Amino acid sequence: MAGGHEVIGQAEGPEALKAANARLERAERIARIGHWVSYPASGELIWSSMTYELCGFSAQVAKPDLAALIERIPPEDRHQVAEYQFQANPQLSSCEGVYRVRHPDGHTLWVREVAQHYHDPEGRWIVQGTLQDITDYQEALLALRQRERWLGELQPT
């Protein structure tokens, strides 16, 4: 930025917060990455608008719950979901997973989830993370693996 720079958090007031939120939402759209917070004990989920989009839900209709999201993930991928990983191994402080999300219109996205869990000052268990659309990368990787198998079959043994 010419002539100076802005440090997020120094500006005060509702307008500055609104502008910072707009920049965050724009950055999430550019990167195709969303963020979320889960309170497993209560089932409460807080999602960014990009997380709603990546998971195929409308933020205007109703707040989804974990069960509604899990229904959109193929059974063979569900073990990759952060909350399941933390339940399976409570010693983990962070985790990553790659899984598919099937949207109601039939198309499927590949997503990469990165999450951490912690306890807030009141002792509540909180899981927080990000979800990124990696569909193009995953499809290219699958095509490369298929081509490698095909080439392997052409080579004499």
Salt bridges, closest charged atoms under 4 A:
GLU6 OE2 - ARG23 NH2 3.16
GLU28 OE2 - HIS35 ND1 2.41
GLU53 OE1 - ARG29 NH1 2.63
GLU53 OE2 - ARG32 NH1 2.86
GLU76 OE2 - ARG100 NH2 2.88
ASP77 OD2 - ARG100 NE 2.70
GLU96 OE1 - ARG112 NH2 2.76
ASP105 OD1 - HIS107 ND1 2.60
ASP120 OD2 - ARG124 NE 2.65
GLU122 OE1 - ARG124 NH2 3.83
ASP133 OD2 - ARG32 NH2 3.07
